[in-house]
Amino acid sequence: GESVGLHLPTLSVQEGDNSIINCAYSNSASDYFIWYKQESGKGPQFIIDIRSNMDKRQGQRVTVLLNKTVKHLSLQIAATQPGDSAVYFCAWGSNFGNEKLTFGTGTRLTIIP
Amino acid sequence: KAGVTQTPRYLIKTRGQQVTLSCSPISGHRSVSWYQQTPGQGLQFLFEYFSETQRNKGNFPGRFSGRQFSNSRSEMNVSTLELGDSALYLCASKSLGGTNYGYTFGSGTRLTVV
């Protein structure tokens, strides 16, 4: 498949275990944060988002934590499955007509069967 | 409903040529953005269009341009291609308002400049 990134940080997790992917963002004025999953040959797929006035949000098998003090974002995936293998990106943006996302460098998650 | 459609899927061009990429957003989505993805630079914002107007532009040279039509379909153009323009070009559309801040991305156009 197509290579998304040649020198991405990598994380290998045993199937069934939980995984935590971290992201440091740069703009303290960001209004929202998003996690995307990108599989080989596909565009980024939305996973979950969180507004800057929240510190935690849960979805189906995923939880996003936001720590604005240290400008850190994390994505927790529970009970990982082989289909979770992909590159994960965090992104952040601001409201008020500035529809631009800034992306983190990405993390390659590999699920070990 | 149909997702974001980008054409062509793959493209090979020669240095100095120009190229036009097309994007059809999800029906009803009026905001369309373009991103360039390379192994070295990651995902970088090119520009965003809403109601046929470019509202935001990233830090790319003037060789990169785009437009949006009245039906929200968008095109981007790269003139005088350079080897470094080889990348995956992603289009994303969004319905403004609502609770979801995320754009929906297409599968991209893989451009190779030789």
Chai-1 contact restraints between the chains, C-beta under 6 A:
chainA,res_idxA,chainB,res_idxB,connection_type,confidence,min_distance_angstrom,max_distance_angstrom,comment,restraint_id
A,G5,B,P39,contact,1.0,0.0,6.0,A-B,restraint_1
A,L6,B,P39,contact,1.0,0.0,6.0,A-B,restraint_2
A,Y32,B,Y101,contact,1.0,0.0,6.0,A-B,restraint_3
A,I34,B,G102,contact,1.0,0.0,6.0,A-B,restraint_4
A,K42,B,S107,contact,1.0,0.0,6.0,A-B,restraint_5
A,G43,B,L90,contact,1.0,0.0,6.0,A-B,restraint_6
A,G43,B,F105,contact,1.0,0.0,6.0,A-B,restraint_7
A,G43,B,G106,contact,1.0,0.0,6.0,A-B,restraint_8
A,G43,B,S107,contact,1.0,0.0,6.0,A-B,restraint_9
A,G43,B,G108,contact,1.0,0.0,6.0,A-B,restraint_10
A,P44,B,F105,contact,1.0,0.0,6.0,A-B,restraint_11
A,F46,B,G102,contact,1.0,0.0,6.0,A-B,restraint_12
A,D49,B,Y101,contact,1.0,0.0,6.0,A-B,restraint_13
A,D49,B,G102,contact,1.0,0.0,6.0,A-B,restraint_14
A,E99,B,S31,contact,1.0,0.0,6.0,A-B,restraint_15
A,E99,B,E48,contact,1.0,0.0,6.0,A-B,restraint_16
A,K100,B,F45,contact,1.0,0.0,6.0,A-B,restraint_17
A,K100,B,N56,contact,1.0,0.0,6.0,A-B,restraint_18
A,F103,B,G42,contact,1.0,0.0,6.0,A-B,restraint_19
A,F103,B,L43,contact,1.0,0.0,6.0,A-B,restraint_20
A,T105,B,G42,contact,1.0,0.0,6.0,A-B,restraint_21
